[in-house]
Amino acid sequence: MLSPGNRMRRSAEFGRTMRRGRRSGRDALGVVLLTARPDDPGAGDAPRVGFTVSKAVGTAVVRKRVQRRLRHLMRDRIGDLPPGSLLVVRAKPLAAHVGYDTLAEQLDAALTAVRRPRSGATRRRKGRGGDGGGAARADGEQRAGS
């Protein structure tokens, strides 16, 4: 089990992590990591982990089993997280059907990806910018069909 100091319990922490954190997903689970800035209060605190297992995963018994597995897996990995960070582990429906070792491999891969430094490339948001239907061309002419 995770110690009480390493558990995320407040809804506001879940929401902030889901909105601002870095994401990485695999077939059976997804993780969202929000690292603390040095000037944030609590930046030196122990990292905290929260789990979300939706009803799509299965019955209450199945969901609880998946959550216990993930909690047990995170117990050994909590020391690898930066101090003051918040991590949400979200189980996908496949998590109920994969073995413990497969779940561990996918969790390790997702954690490695989410902690990897960002590259210089920026990501574009859908529906923003681009060359909308009526955009003028560089030579000042309209596109055909506009």
Rosetta silent file (secondary structure, phi, psi, omega in degrees, C-alpha in Angstrom):
SEQUENCE: MLSPGNRMRRSAEFGRTMRRGRRSGRDALGVVLLTARPDDPGAGDAPRVGFTVSKAVGTAVVRKRVQRRLRHLMRDRIGDLPPGSLLVVRAKPLAAHVGYDTLAEQLDAALTAVRRPRSGATRRRKGRGGDGGGAARADGEQRAGS
SCORE:     score description
SCORE:     0.000 S_00000001
   1 L     0.000  150.879  172.834    0.000    0.000    0.000 S_00000001
   2 L   -77.436  145.347  177.271    1.018    3.582   -0.508 S_00000001
   3 L   -70.320  155.570 -179.559    1.556    5.557    2.653 S_00000001
   4 H   -57.563  -29.620  178.638   -1.101    8.191    3.448 S_00000001
   5 H   -70.996  -15.213 -179.390    1.425   10.935    2.684 S_00000001
   6 H  -103.923    7.413 -178.462    1.741    9.669   -0.886 S_00000001
   7 E  -101.282  136.382  175.089   -1.969    9.521   -1.687 S_00000001
   8 L   -92.697  126.667 -175.228   -3.813   12.199   -3.609 S_00000001
   9 L  -124.717  -25.683 -174.912   -7.286   12.671   -2.197 S_00000001
  10 L   -84.404  137.628 -179.450   -8.601   16.123   -3.033 S_00000001
  11 H   -60.490  -34.860 -179.535  -10.645   16.672   -6.162 S_00000001
  12 H   -63.672  -36.213  178.062   -8.876   19.989   -6.787 S_00000001
  13 H   -68.157  -40.727  176.487   -5.524   18.207   -7.015 S_00000001
  14 H   -60.724  -47.360 -178.174   -6.920   15.706   -9.514 S_00000001
  15 H   -62.361  -45.747  179.929   -8.399   18.513  -11.601 S_00000001
  16 H   -63.076  -40.783  179.456   -5.237   20.628  -11.573 S_00000001
  17 H   -65.552  -43.982 -179.130   -3.121   17.622  -12.521 S_00000001
  18 H   -66.433  -32.697 -179.586   -5.444   16.605  -15.358 S_00000001
  19 H   -78.236  -42.620 -169.362   -5.524   20.169  -16.747 S_00000001
  20 H  -107.323  -11.350 -172.613   -1.861   21.120  -16.475 S_00000001
  21 L   -80.105  165.754  174.718    0.115   17.876  -16.340 S_00000001
  22 E   -85.234  139.578 -173.755    2.100   16.033  -18.982 S_00000001
  23 E  -112.311  148.798  171.237    0.354   12.982  -20.400 S_00000001
  24 E  -151.799  136.889 -177.200    1.468    9.618  -21.594 S_00000001
  25 E  -129.800  154.470  174.585   -0.727    6.674  -22.472 S_00000001
  26 L  -132.916 -176.429 -176.389   -0.454    2.994  -23.172 S_00000001
  27 L   -62.984  -40.773 -173.382   -3.005    0.331  -24.076 S_00000001
  28 L  -101.075  -13.914 -177.298   -4.100   -0.444  -20.517 S_00000001
  29 E  -158.133  165.429  174.848   -3.429    2.835  -18.703 S_00000001
  30 E  -135.609  150.668  177.739   -2.564    6.475  -18.957 S_00000001
  31 E  -128.419  148.522  176.068   -0.583    8.714  -16.624 S_00000001
  32 E  -131.288  122.563 -176.905   -0.603   12.464  -16.071 S_00000001
  33 E  -116.942  128.482  174.616    2.315   14.040  -14.185 S_00000001
  34 E  -118.277  109.990 -179.856    2.368   17.560  -12.780 S_00000001
  35 L   -87.336  146.189 -179.119    5.771   18.486  -11.400 S_00000001
  36 L   -79.966  141.471  173.586    6.058   21.168   -8.755 S_00000001
  37 L   -80.942  154.256 -178.163    7.907   24.376   -9.536 S_00000001
  38 L   -59.736  -29.603 -178.152   10.642   25.369   -7.082 S_00000001
  39 L   -88.776   -3.946  178.349    8.662   28.434   -5.935 S_00000001
  40 L   -71.461  142.634  172.659    5.408   26.484   -5.338 S_00000001
  41 L   -66.885  137.327 -179.114    4.394   25.866   -1.742 S_00000001
  42 L    83.826   14.486 -179.017    4.918   22.195   -0.978 S_00000001
  43 L   -66.317  -23.774  179.834    7.595   21.760   -3.654 S_00000001
  44 L   -95.265    1.620 -179.327    9.685   19.753   -1.196 S_00000001
  45 L   -69.819  168.961  176.331    6.807   17.515   -0.098 S_00000001
  46 L   -68.267  146.210  175.870    6.566   13.844   -0.931 S_00000001
  47 L   -64.772  148.587 -179.983    5.112   13.058   -4.369 S_00000001
  48 E  -122.240  145.718 -176.652    1.442   12.092   -4.339 S_00000001
  49 E  -126.168  137.426  174.069   -0.398    9.619   -6.567 S_00000001
  50 E  -125.615  154.853 -176.906   -4.099    9.317   -7.366 S_00000001
  51 E  -125.414  139.039  172.833   -5.928    6.624   -9.288 S_00000001
  52 E  -125.606  126.446  179.125   -9.001    6.783  -11.516 S_00000001
  53 E  -132.446  105.898 -174.546  -10.731    3.611  -12.591 S_00000001
  54 L   -78.884  169.720  179.132  -13.969    4.241  -14.477 S_00000001
  55 H   -66.202  -17.249  177.746  -16.988    1.989  -14.714 S_00000001
  56 H   -66.466  -19.871 -179.407  -15.917    1.091  -18.242 S_00000001
  57 H   -71.142  -35.868  179.848  -13.202   -1.089  -16.677 S_00000001
  58 L   156.274 -162.820  179.787  -15.734   -3.473  -15.151 S_00000001
  59 L   -69.056  173.972 -178.264  -17.779   -4.219  -12.070 S_00000001
  60 H   -59.681  -38.560  179.757  -16.876   -2.792   -8.668 S_00000001
  61 H   -64.582  -43.612 -179.968  -14.905   -5.910   -7.781 S_00000001
  62 H   -66.926  -44.244  179.348  -12.862   -5.713  -10.993 S_00000001
  63 H   -60.138  -43.491 -179.709  -12.270   -1.978  -10.616 S_00000001
  64 H   -65.391  -38.476  177.528  -11.047   -2.409   -7.057 S_00000001
  65 H   -63.279  -43.638  178.426   -8.684   -5.220   -8.113 S_00000001
  66 H   -63.149  -42.697 -179.978   -7.215   -3.036  -10.867 S_00000001
  67 H   -63.836  -41.762  178.510   -6.799   -0.150   -8.430 S_00000001
  68 H   -63.731  -40.524  177.447   -5.044   -2.373   -5.869 S_00000001
  69 H   -61.780  -47.024 -179.055   -2.669   -3.664   -8.545 S_00000001
  70 H   -64.836  -40.062  179.089   -1.817   -0.157   -9.691 S_00000001
  71 H   -63.665  -41.408  178.110   -1.376    1.062   -6.121 S_00000001
  72 H   -65.424  -40.900  178.028    0.966   -1.840   -5.378 S_00000001
  73 H   -64.566  -38.621 -178.522    2.974   -1.153   -8.539 S_00000001
  74 H   -71.740  -24.044 -179.838    3.288    2.543   -7.679 S_00000001
  75 H   -58.005  -39.143  179.925    4.564    1.770   -4.185 S_00000001
  76 H   -80.283  -16.682 -174.384    7.892    0.662   -5.666 S_00000001
  77 H  -106.598   -4.548 -175.000    8.049    3.532   -8.158 S_00000001
  78 H   -64.031  -30.202  179.847    7.068    6.504   -5.962 S_00000001
  79 H   -68.732  -18.109 -179.699   10.702    7.231   -5.125 S_00000001
  80 H   -83.136  -11.314 -178.567   11.474    7.911   -8.784 S_00000001
  81 L   -83.483  148.420  178.277    9.041   10.856   -8.938 S_00000001
  82 L   -65.539  149.130  178.539   10.248   14.419   -8.314 S_00000001
  83 L   -59.832  139.899  178.024    9.466   15.877   -4.868 S_00000001
  84 L    78.993    0.855 -177.254    6.134   17.713   -4.693 S_00000001
  85 L   -80.644  156.976  176.909    4.845   16.190   -7.926 S_00000001
  86 E  -118.863  133.278 -178.732    1.300   14.959   -8.493 S_00000001
  87 E  -129.766  130.542  173.494    0.604   11.869  -10.594 S_00000001
  88 E  -112.391  125.229  176.386   -2.753   10.547  -11.781 S_00000001
  89 E  -106.621  118.897 -176.724   -2.834    6.959  -13.041 S_00000001
  90 E  -110.598  119.090 -179.987   -5.938    6.294  -15.143 S_00000001
  91 E   -82.217  136.051  174.975   -6.895    2.702  -15.840 S_00000001
  92 L   -98.997  165.303 -176.856   -8.380    1.896  -19.232 S_00000001
  93 H   -54.534  -31.623 -179.785  -10.780   -1.026  -19.821 S_00000001
  94 H   -66.193  -21.069 -178.312   -7.946   -3.289  -21.008 S_00000001
  95 H   -59.971  -26.891  179.717   -6.321   -3.022  -17.549 S_00000001
  96 H   -73.739  -17.907 -172.645   -8.842   -5.549  -16.220 S_00000001
  97 L  -110.690  -12.422 -179.357   -7.703   -8.193  -18.701 S_00000001
  98 L   -90.226  157.983  179.518   -3.913   -7.878  -18.811 S_00000001
  99 L   -75.975  168.584 -178.345   -1.561   -9.652  -16.432 S_00000001
 100 H   -61.167  -43.115 -178.899    0.335   -8.049  -13.591 S_00000001
 101 H   -65.857  -39.550  177.684    3.649   -8.102  -15.465 S_00000001
 102 H   -65.171  -41.838  177.902    2.129   -6.478  -18.549 S_00000001
 103 H   -61.955  -40.763  179.012    0.544   -3.800  -16.392 S_00000001
 104 H   -64.211  -42.758  178.937    3.931   -3.178  -14.743 S_00000001
 105 H   -62.750  -44.338 -179.586    5.673   -2.869  -18.125 S_00000001
 106 H   -67.270  -36.701  177.453    3.084   -0.418  -19.426 S_00000001
 107 H   -65.952  -43.639  178.101    3.250    1.649  -16.240 S_00000001
 108 H   -61.120  -43.495 -179.579    7.050    1.808  -16.455 S_00000001
 109 H   -65.125  -41.301  179.900    6.910    2.838  -20.116 S_00000001
 110 H   -67.503  -41.173  178.598    4.314    5.536  -19.459 S_00000001
 111 H   -65.745  -39.080  177.382    6.245    6.925  -16.485 S_00000001
 112 H   -63.148  -43.194 -178.274    9.457    7.008  -18.502 S_00000001
 113 H   -66.960  -38.752 -176.043    7.731    8.850  -21.344 S_00000001
 114 H   -75.375  -23.284  178.348    6.068   11.420  -19.107 S_00000001
 115 H   -90.991   -9.780 -179.867    9.341   12.228  -17.307 S_00000001
 116 L   -64.602  137.191  179.015   11.320   12.540  -20.550 S_00000001
 117 L   -60.710  145.984  179.765   12.381   16.157  -21.239 S_00000001
 118 L   -70.136  145.595  175.778   10.290   17.910  -23.838 S_00000001
 119 L   -81.399  173.251 -178.691   11.725   18.367  -27.280 S_00000001
 120 L   -72.817  -13.550 -177.720   11.956   21.784  -28.908 S_00000001
 121 L   -71.951  144.509  176.204    8.933   21.095  -31.108 S_00000001
 122 L  -105.547  152.760 -178.622    5.653   22.709  -30.182 S_00000001
 123 L  -100.602  135.126  178.754    2.315   21.062  -30.551 S_00000001
 124 L   -87.316  145.391  176.060   -0.478   22.743  -32.486 S_00000001
 125 L   -87.597  146.399  178.869   -3.965   22.849  -31.135 S_00000001
 126 L   -70.528  139.720  174.933   -6.788   21.579  -33.267 S_00000001
 127 L    81.304    5.161 -179.743   -9.023   24.224  -34.786 S_00000001
 128 L  -116.429  142.649  176.085   -6.611   27.085  -34.252 S_00000001
 129 L    63.298 -142.628  178.583   -4.667   28.953  -36.883 S_00000001
 130 L    78.020 -164.885 -179.288   -3.926   27.088  -40.049 S_00000001
 131 L  -113.782   79.711 -179.094   -5.121   28.135  -43.478 S_00000001
 132 L   -51.351  166.668 -173.959   -8.851   28.613  -43.063 S_00000001
 133 L   -55.469  -35.306 -175.822  -11.099   28.402  -46.111 S_00000001
 134 L  -104.440   21.680 -176.984  -10.982   32.109  -46.992 S_00000001
 135 L   -70.966  141.746  178.300   -7.323   32.796  -46.280 S_00000001
 136 E   -80.663  147.391  178.285   -5.489   34.941  -48.782 S_00000001
 137 L   -80.799  168.432 -178.432   -2.449   33.540  -50.510 S_00000001
 138 L   -60.441  -30.946 -179.588    0.974   35.109  -50.249 S_00000001
 139 L   -87.403    8.077  174.799    0.576   36.735  -53.669 S_00000001
 140 L    90.838   -6.688 -178.386   -2.696   38.392  -52.603 S_00000001
 141 L   -90.720  152.755  175.733   -5.064   36.164  -54.610 S_00000001
 142 E   -79.724  155.431  174.934   -7.934   34.185  -53.155 S_00000001
 143 L   -71.646  157.104  174.369   -7.987   30.433  -53.394 S_00000001
 144 L   -68.655  135.875  179.882  -10.120   28.694  -55.918 S_00000001
 145 L    91.504   -1.359  179.448  -13.446   27.835  -54.342 S_00000001
 146 L   -95.162    0.000    0.000  -13.321   30.696  -51.831 S_00000001
